[in-house]
Amino acid sequence: MEPIYNFKITKIKGNKKFEFDDTLIREIRADIYLNGKRKISMMVTPVDMDALAMGYLISEGLIEKLEDIQKIKIDETKIYVDAKINNKQTQKLSEEAIIVSGCGKSITANVDINPKKINAAKINSKKTVSVKEISTQMQNFYNSCPLYEKTGCVHTARFFVDENNFFDAEDIAQHATVDKAIGKALLKGFSGKDGIMLVSGRLSSEMIVKAVMHKIPILISRTATTCLGAKIADFFNLTLVGFARGDKMNIYTHPERIIV
């Protein structure tokens, strides 16, 4: 299924009104079946679906590592995963799922207003990144997002390891870009602790939790964080950076990893 399609619109430019063939992003409901049972549905863009599933299952604590997955099958809008699962966390997803503040209705079993109740380990990483590198990568990944260039209607993310290894993702749902980017990295043998994550949208609590679950030490955005997001990042030793534009940025937590 193509992630974009053409749509005829009426366009006004100056005092002229005319028909125009526009390019729109495709939005679908994707259902994830875990060991034969549908566990989650999400509104996403139909691209990098296998990476989405891997990133999502780990960030929600439903599986612990990539090796827990035995098989993934994509069938149009359905993702079938056979895996060794965390039954306690899966039950929590069914009974205590929270509607989070991401795009559309996304639910999570791993966000709590008390960071101590989030099922994750604190990040222990000496990884650093320079202000110059942040500026360069923010600019680069904005210039390498074809769906955004064609439609102007998606969020973007990049998991950056080094100049030769970086993984871009685009989706209508902001949280899905993180799952897709880290999922791509996992498929290439990297883990969250190996790199930094750059995103285009706000740093809400569920975005921070996804980074924490993958042990990503540094999360950067061109916009701001929420209060709960900052508290979670601080508790789990995550370096949180917002308003990263050029050589200017706000470091909300653990600034020691950002080198001037």
C-alpha positions as CSV (number, residue, x, y, z in Angstrom):
1,M,0.0,0.0,0.0
2,E,1.4,3.4,-1.0
3,P,1.8,5.9,1.8
4,I,0.6,8.7,-0.5
5,Y,-2.1,9.3,-3.1
6,N,-3.3,12.0,-5.4
7,F,-6.3,14.1,-4.6
8,K,-7.9,16.8,-6.8
9,I,-8.4,20.1,-4.9
10,T,-9.4,23.6,-5.7
11,K,-6.6,26.1,-5.2
12,I,-6.7,29.9,-4.9
13,K,-3.6,32.0,-5.8
14,G,-4.1,35.7,-5.8
15,N,-7.3,36.4,-7.7
16,K,-7.2,33.0,-9.6
17,K,-9.2,29.9,-8.7
18,F,-8.2,26.6,-10.3
19,E,-8.2,22.8,-9.9
20,F,-4.9,21.2,-8.7
21,D,-3.7,17.7,-8.3
22,D,-2.4,17.6,-4.7
23,T,-0.5,14.8,-2.9
24,L,-2.0,13.7,0.4
25,I,-0.6,11.3,3.1
26,R,-2.4,8.1,3.5
27,E,-3.9,7.4,7.0
28,I,-4.9,3.9,8.0
29,R,-5.9,1.9,11.0
30,A,-3.2,-0.7,11.7
31,D,-4.0,-3.6,14.0
32,I,-1.3,-5.5,15.8
33,Y,-2.0,-9.1,16.5
34,L,0.2,-10.6,19.2
35,N,0.4,-14.4,19.2
36,G,-2.9,-14.5,17.3
37,K,-4.8,-12.0,19.4
38,R,-5.5,-8.3,18.4
39,K,-3.8,-6.2,21.1
40,I,-3.6,-2.7,19.7
41,S,-5.0,-0.5,16.9
42,M,-3.4,2.7,15.9
43,M,-3.8,5.3,13.2
44,V,-0.6,5.4,11.2
45,T,1.0,5.9,7.7
46,P,1.5,2.5,6.0
47,V,5.3,2.5,5.7
48,D,8.0,0.7,7.7
49,M,5.3,-1.4,9.4
50,D,7.7,-4.1,10.7
51,A,9.9,-1.5,12.3
52,L,6.9,0.1,13.8
53,A,5.8,-3.2,15.4
54,M,9.3,-3.9,16.8
55,G,9.8,-0.4,18.2
56,Y,6.3,-0.3,19.7
57,L,6.4,-3.7,21.4
58,I,9.7,-2.9,23.1
59,S,8.8,0.7,24.1
60,E,5.6,-0.6,25.7
61,G,7.4,-3.3,27.6
62,L,5.4,-6.1,25.8
63,I,8.7,-7.7,24.8
64,E,12.2,-7.2,26.3
65,K,14.4,-7.5,23.2
66,L,14.4,-8.0,19.5
67,E,15.2,-11.7,19.9
68,D,11.9,-12.3,21.7
69,I,10.2,-11.9,18.2
70,Q,9.9,-15.2,16.3
71,K,8.0,-13.9,13.3
72,I,6.4,-10.8,11.8
73,K,3.9,-10.9,9.0
74,I,2.4,-7.8,7.3
75,D,-1.0,-8.2,5.6
76,E,-2.1,-4.7,4.3
77,T,-3.4,-3.0,7.5
78,K,-2.7,-5.9,9.9
79,I,0.6,-6.8,11.6
80,Y,0.9,-10.3,12.9
81,V,3.6,-10.9,15.5
82,D,4.6,-14.2,17.1
83,A,6.8,-13.5,20.2
84,K,7.7,-14.3,23.7
85,I,5.7,-11.7,25.6
86,N,5.6,-10.1,29.0
87,N,2.2,-11.4,30.1
88,K,1.9,-8.9,33.0
89,Q,2.5,-5.9,30.8
90,T,0.2,-7.3,28.1
91,Q,-2.6,-7.6,30.7
92,K,-1.9,-4.0,31.9
93,L,-2.3,-2.8,28.3
94,S,-5.7,-4.5,28.1
95,E,-7.0,-3.3,31.5
96,E,-5.2,0.0,32.3
97,A,-4.4,1.5,28.9
98,I,-4.3,5.3,28.9
99,I,-5.3,7.6,26.1
100,V,-2.1,9.6,25.6
101,S,-1.6,13.1,24.2
102,G,0.0,12.0,20.9
103,C,-1.7,12.4,17.5
104,G,-5.0,10.7,17.4
105,K,-6.0,8.0,19.9
106,S,-2.9,6.2,21.0
107,I,-2.9,4.1,24.1
108,T,-0.1,3.0,26.3
109,A,0.4,0.7,29.3
110,N,3.6,2.4,30.4
111,V,2.9,6.0,31.2
112,D,2.2,7.0,34.8
113,I,2.1,10.4,36.5
114,N,4.5,8.9,39.1
115,P,7.8,8.1,37.3
116,K,8.6,5.5,40.0
117,K,5.7,3.4,38.7
118,I,7.0,3.3,35.2
119,N,8.4,-0.2,34.4
120,A,11.9,0.8,33.2
121,A,15.5,1.0,34.4
122,K,17.4,4.3,34.8
123,I,19.7,5.2,31.9
124,N,23.4,4.8,32.6
125,S,25.2,6.3,29.7
126,K,28.3,8.5,29.2
127,K,27.3,9.3,25.6
128,T,27.7,13.0,24.6
129,V,26.9,15.1,21.6
130,S,28.1,18.6,20.6
131,V,25.8,21.6,19.9
132,K,27.3,21.6,16.4
133,E,26.4,18.0,15.7
134,I,22.8,18.6,17.0
135,S,22.4,21.6,14.7
136,T,23.8,19.6,11.7
137,Q,21.6,16.6,12.3
138,M,18.4,18.6,12.9
139,Q,19.0,20.3,9.6
140,N,19.9,17.1,7.8
141,F,17.0,15.0,8.9
142,Y,14.5,17.8,8.0
143,N,15.9,17.8,4.5
144,S,15.7,14.0,4.1
145,C,12.0,13.4,4.7
146,P,10.3,12.7,1.3
147,L,6.8,12.3,2.7
148,Y,7.0,15.6,4.4
149,E,8.3,17.3,1.3
150,K,5.4,15.8,-0.8
151,T,2.5,16.3,1.7
152,G,3.6,18.6,4.6
153,C,1.5,16.4,6.8
154,V,3.7,14.1,8.8
155,H,5.9,14.0,11.9
156,T,9.5,13.0,11.5
157,A,12.2,11.4,13.6
158,R,15.8,10.3,13.3
159,F,17.8,7.9,15.4
160,F,21.4,8.9,14.8
161,V,24.4,6.7,15.7
162,D,27.1,8.2,13.4
163,E,27.5,9.7,10.0
164,N,27.2,6.3,8.3
165,N,24.4,4.9,10.5
166,F,21.1,6.9,11.0
167,F,17.5,5.9,10.6
168,D,14.7,8.2,9.6
169,A,11.0,7.7,10.0
170,E,7.8,9.6,9.0
171,D,4.3,9.1,10.1
172,I,1.1,11.0,10.8
173,A,1.4,9.9,14.4
174,Q,4.4,11.4,16.3
175,H,4.8,8.5,18.6
176,A,4.9,6.1,15.7
177,T,8.0,7.9,14.2
178,V,10.0,7.0,17.3
179,D,8.9,3.4,17.1
180,K,9.7,3.2,13.4
181,A,13.1,4.9,13.7
182,I,14.3,2.7,16.6
183,G,12.8,-0.3,15.0
184,K,14.9,0.3,11.9
185,A,18.0,0.6,14.1
186,L,17.1,-2.7,15.8
187,L,16.8,-4.4,12.5
188,K,20.4,-3.3,11.7
189,G,21.8,-4.6,15.0
190,F,21.9,-1.3,17.0
191,S,20.2,-0.6,20.3
192,G,18.8,2.5,21.8
193,K,21.9,3.2,23.9
194,D,24.0,3.4,20.7
195,G,22.6,6.7,19.5
196,I,20.5,9.8,20.0
197,M,16.9,10.5,18.9
198,L,15.8,13.7,17.1
199,V,12.1,14.4,16.6
200,S,10.0,17.2,15.1
201,G,7.2,17.4,17.6
202,R,6.6,18.2,21.2
203,L,8.2,16.1,24.0
204,S,5.1,14.8,25.8
205,S,5.3,12.1,28.4
206,E,4.7,9.1,26.1
207,M,7.6,10.3,23.9
208,I,10.0,10.4,26.8
209,V,8.8,7.0,28.1
210,K,9.6,5.5,24.7
211,A,13.1,6.8,24.8
212,V,13.5,5.6,28.4
213,M,12.3,2.1,27.5
214,H,14.9,1.8,24.7
215,K,17.6,3.3,26.9
216,I,18.2,6.2,24.5
217,P,20.4,8.7,26.5
218,I,19.6,11.9,24.6
219,L,16.2,13.0,23.1
220,I,16.0,16.2,21.1
221,S,13.2,18.2,19.5
222,R,12.7,21.6,17.8
223,T,9.8,22.2,20.2
224,A,9.1,22.1,23.9
225,T,8.5,19.4,26.6
226,T,5.6,19.1,29.0
227,C,6.1,19.3,32.8
228,L,5.5,15.5,33.2
229,G,7.9,14.8,30.3
230,A,10.7,16.7,32.0
231,K,10.0,15.0,35.4
232,I,10.2,11.5,33.8
233,A,13.4,12.4,31.9
234,D,15.0,13.7,35.0
235,F,14.1,10.7,37.1
236,F,15.4,8.2,34.5
237,N,18.7,10.2,33.7
238,L,17.6,11.1,30.2
239,T,19.0,14.2,28.6
240,L,16.1,16.2,27.2
241,V,16.6,19.0,24.7
242,G,14.0,21.3,23.2
243,F,13.8,24.2,20.8
244,A,16.9,22.9,19.1
245,R,17.3,25.5,16.3
246,G,20.7,26.4,14.9
247,D,23.0,27.0,17.9
248,K,20.2,27.7,20.3
249,M,18.4,25.1,22.4
250,N,16.9,24.5,25.9
251,I,18.4,21.6,27.9
252,Y,15.7,20.5,30.4
253,T,17.5,17.6,32.1
254,H,21.0,16.2,32.5
255,P,22.9,18.9,30.5
256,E,26.3,17.1,31.1
257,R,25.8,15.1,27.9
258,I,25.6,18.3,25.7
259,I,29.1,19.7,24.8
260,V,29.5,23.3,23.9
